[in-house]
Amino acid sequence: MDTLSRLEGLLRSSIPVAGRKVLFFISDGFVVDAKRSSGSDVMRRAVNEAARVGVVIYSLGTRSSSLGPGVDASSTSYPDFSPRTAGRSLVESKMPQEPLDTLADETGGRAYLNPNTLDDGIANALTGSSTYYLLAWRPDSENQRPGKSRINVTIKSRQDLRVRMRRHFFDFRETEAAANKAAAATTPEDDLKAALGSLYPRRDLPTFVSTSFQKSADKATALNLAMKLDGATLGFDESSGKSRAIVDVLGIALDDRGRFSSFRQKLDIPQEVLAKDGRFIKWTQSLPLPAGLYQVRVAVRDRQTGRTGSAIAWIEIPLN
């Protein structure tokens, strides 16, 4: 239960990352007892969450194989695993692998359950995920809504190929309603702070940061930040007679001991700057800091559109 719940939380945390995502689930397996626990429901929630956030799961098993050195457990050419033909020990060794199979199969991935094929499994997963087709389908009736139908995809006249696709889909209306409810409960300051503390960089307003440091004659050190954002995504307000965009900036440099230094800025950007200097808006900030290992975070918010962006960088300021 803990494993599946943490997996569900990890899937949910990947929402800010755009596009198709690949997750490697490395485990020696576990048994989901459908009769004595709600494990099946938690498994279903995890699979549905993977569909909602666009994650494909590749399961990598670490349990030693009991099938003998001549059998590749990552293939699908299994014998009949019923107790009559395989025996009790083989059934028991297969049961912990079933959740790994399910997570991979239901999300469009693949399970590699032979510990000798971990490297091959990762390489094959990355190769297979580098090229894929994106198919879209909209239900025609209420009977085709989630939970009432399944989608099958086949390739005509190519029986030698196997289609891997996610088995679950979700209702956009529920997702949009939850997002709108969450957005209504936040303030502009909350949005900026959420972007600053986001686990992954926000890309609604593409933002970039680079770091360097310099030392003065008295051996004092300063952290220099060079930042830029994509001005083509800004919203410009023309109510005052001049087309301008206002962007709020919040930044922090946090060291490995928990000490930090923060800054706040407001960018007033005339639209003609984009035509003159290009699409990217650039600015800088300097922070006096002692030696240490720092994580630098910068968040921006466009007041006109409400879009946020963030960027993360690391830098080490040496003692000498």
N, C-alpha and C positions, 0 to 999 in steps of 0.2 A: 504493500500500500504506500509506504514511504517512497519507494523507488518511482512508482507511477505518478504520485502526486508531485514529486520534484521534477519529473520529466514534463508534466503538464505546465508547471510554473516556468521551466526553461523555455518551452515552446511559446508561452505567452510573452515572455520577455523579448522575444525576437521580432515583435511586431514592427518596431521602427526600422528594421533592416528591409530594404526594398528588394523585390524580385524573388526568384525561387531560391530556397535555402536547403542545404544538405546537412543533416545531423547524423553523426556517428554515435550509435548507442552501443557501448562496450560493456558486456556483462557476461557472467558465467551462468546466467539464467535464473529463473525463479518460477514458482508454481502459483497460478491464479486459481484459487478455490472459489468457484462460482456458487457453491452451495452454502458455504460458511462465512463468506465475506462479500463485500460489495466490489471486489476486485474487477469483475467484468464491467461494471458501470464506470469505474475509474479508467479502465483501459479504453472504453468507448469515448470517454471525455477527452482523453489524450489524443486519440486518433482524430476526433472532430476538431480539436484545437490545431492539430497539424494541418488539416485541410484549410482551416480559416486563415492561418498565418502563412501558408505556402511553404511548408517544410516537408521534405522527403527524408524518411528515416532509413538508414542502412545499419542493420544490426550486425555486430561483430562478436561472436561467441568466444569465450576464453576457457570454457570447460573442456578438459581433456577428452579426446574421442575414445570411445570404447568399441568402435566398429572394426578396429584393426588397421594396420598401416596401409593396406591396399585399397581402402575405401575413402573417397573424398566426401566428407559430410556436407560440403557446401553445394554439391550438386543435388538435383531433384530426383535422381534415380534410386529412390529408396525401395527396400522390400516392404512387404506388408508388415506394419508395426502392430498388428493385433496380438494379444497375449497368446493366441493359439500357435502362431508361427514364430514370433520373436522372443517370447519369454518375458518374464517379469522384469528382469534387470534392464533389458533394452527399452521397455516401455517407460520405466522410471527415469532412464537417462534422456529419453525424448521429451518427457513432460516439461522440464524446465526450459526447453528450447522453444516450446510452442508460443509463449508470449513474444519472443524475439521474432519468430516467423510472422506473427500476426501484425506487429507494429510495422515491420518492413512491407509486408504484402498490402496492407490496407492503405499505406501512404504512398505507394508507388516505388518503393525501394527494393532492396534485396537483403536477404540474411546470409551471412557467411559464418557458418557455425563450426568450421574446422579451424582450431587455433593455429594450424600451420599455414593458413591462407590469409592471415590478417593483412599482410602487406599487399597481397594481390587484391584483396577485397577493397582496400582503400583506393588503390590505383584504378580498379575497374569502376568504382563508384564515381570518382572524379572524372574519368573518361566518359562514362555514360551520362553524367549530369552536365557535361559541357555542351551537348547538343540534344535538344528535345523539342517536341511540338507542344504548343499551347492551344488547347481546344476549349471552346466556350459553348455552353448549352444553357438554354433557359426553359424551364418547365412550361408546358402549354396548359396545364390544368392543376388543380389543387391535389389531385391524386398522384402527381409526379413530384410533389414536394419532398424534402429530405425525410428519410425514414419510411417512405412509401414506394420507393423505386431504386433500382440500381442501374448504373451505366456500364455497358460493355463496349469495348473498342476492338475491332479486328482489322487486319490488313488483308485486303482482297488478293487472292492468288499467291499469298506468301505464308504458307503454313509453317515454313521453317523459322519464322521470326516469332518472338514472344513479346507481347505488349505489356509494359509495366506502367500502371497508372494508379492513381489513388482511388480507393473504393468509396470514399465519402465526400460529400459536398455540403454546402451550408447555405443558409438564407441570408442574402445581403441585407435584407430589411432589418433583421435582428441586430446585425453588426452595426449598421448605420444608426439605429435607434440608440444603442449603447454608447456609441461615440458622441452623438449629439447631446445625450444626457450628461456625459462626462465633461464635454466642452462648456455646457451651460453653467456648470458648477465651479468653474475656474475663473480667475482674474488674470489680466495681462501679466502681473507680477508672478503669479503661479505658473503661467506658461513659460516664462523666461527661466524660472528656477527649475522647472521640470526638464527643460532642454539642457540646462547646465548639468544636472545630475543624471541625465539619461545614460543607460548602460551602453547604448550604441549611438554614434553621431546622428543627429537629425538632418535630413536631406531636403525637407520642404523648402528651405532657404539655404542653398549650398554655401557652406562656410569652410574656410581653411585657415590654419595657423601654422607658423614655423617659429622656432625658438633659437636663440643664441644668447651668449653672455659676454660681458666684458668686465675688466678689472681696472680700477682707477689707480692713480699713483699711490694712494694710501692703502692699497690692497682691498678696498671695498668692491664687492661684486654687484652687478645689476643684471637682471634677466630682461632681455629684449624680445618682444613679441611682434611679429609681422603678420597681420591678419588681412584677409580679403573675403568678399562675398560676391555672389553672382548678381549683379545689378539688374539683369534681364528678368529676374523673378520678383522684383520689387513692385509695390503698388504706389503710384504717385498721385498725390492729392492736388487738385487744381482749384479748390474752393477759394484760396487766397489770391488767385490771379497768377500765381507762379506754381509750376509743376515741381513738387518737392516730395521726397520720401523721408520719413523719420524712422530711424532704426535704433532700438535700445540694445546696448551691449553689456553683458555681465561676464566677468572672467575671474578665474581663481588659479593660483599656483599652490599646490599642496605637496608637502614633502613627506618622506617616509616615516617621520616621527609624529605626524599629525599637525604640524605647524603650517600655517597658510597665510597668503597675502592675496587680497582680492581687489578688483577695480570695477568701476562702472562708467560707461560712456553713453553719449547720445550723438548719433550721426545725423546731421541735417544735409541731405543729398539733393542738389538741384538736378533735374533731369538732363540738362545740357552737359553735365559732367560725363555721362555715359557716351554721348556723341563725340566728346573731345578726347577722353582718356580710355575708351573701350568699355566693355561690359562689366569688368570687375572693379569693385570699389576697394581700395587699399587704405589701411591705416595702421598705426603702431601704438605700442604701450611699453613703458619701462617700469620694472619693479625692482627696488633694492632688496636683495635676498642674500642670506649666507650660503655657504657650501651645503650641498645635499642633493638628493635625488628627488626630482619634482615631476608630478603629473600636472600638466597645464590644460585647463578646460576653458573654452570660450563659447558663449551662447548669444544668439542675436534674435531679435523679434521685430518684424515689420509692423508698425502701428496701423497701417492702412489695411493690410490683408490679414493680420494675425498670424502669418506664417512664422515658424521658428526654425532655426538651424543651429548646429553646434559642431565643434571640432575638438579633438583630443590630441595631445602631443606629450612626449616625455623628454626630459633633459637632465643631465647630471652636471652640477657645478662642482668642480674639484676643489680640494683645500688649497692647493698650490697652483 
